[in-house]
């Protein structure tokens, strides 16, 4: 149960299973991208943690879709969307974007 594991791993977040929501999104490529944003830009949004799971076994670097994280007061980090990779980050303090 991912919610239980997340609550144990991040006790300071005070995550509650009954208040959780799931957003399922499938991006099939074709040059699409997402501009820089936070997943929680403030009230009324209560999202605390973003979890991405990549399910693309045939991904190659030329396909794009890399996630770029911009943690507050830290250096940016580029994450390749490799099959089976799970990425967790704070929804309110980590600005991010997806490259085409």
RAZI-V240326 format. One record per pair of residues at least 24 apart in sequence whose ideal C-beta (glycine too) atoms are under 8 Angstrom apart, sorted by the first residue. I is the first residue (numbers start at 1). GAP is how many residues later the second one is. If there is no record, write none. Layout:
BEGIN
I:GAP, I:GAP
END
This chain:
BEGIN
2:49, 6:43, 6:45, 6:82, 10:38, 10:39, 13:35, 13:36, 15:33, 15:34, 19:27, 21:26, 27:38, 27:71, 29:34, 29:35, 29:36, 31:33, 31:69, 32:68, 33:31, 33:64, 33:65, 33:66, 33:67, 34:63, 34:64, 35:62, 36:34, 36:59, 36:60, 36:61, 37:58, 37:59, 37:60, 38:53, 38:54, 38:55, 38:56, 38:57, 38:58, 39:52, 39:53, 39:57, 40:51, 40:52, 42:50, 45:46, 47:44, 47:45, 48:42, 48:43, 48:44, 49:39, 49:40, 49:41, 49:42, 50:37, 50:38, 50:39, 50:40, 50:41, 50:44, 51:35, 51:36, 51:37, 52:34, 52:35, 52:36, 53:32, 53:33, 54:27, 54:28, 54:29, 54:30, 54:31, 54:32, 54:33, 55:28, 55:29, 56:25, 56:27, 57:26, 58:25, 59:24, 64:35, 64:36, 65:33, 65:34, 65:35, 66:32, 66:33, 67:29, 67:30, 67:31, 67:32, 68:28, 68:29, 68:30, 68:31, 69:25, 69:26, 69:27, 70:24, 70:25, 70:26, 70:27
END
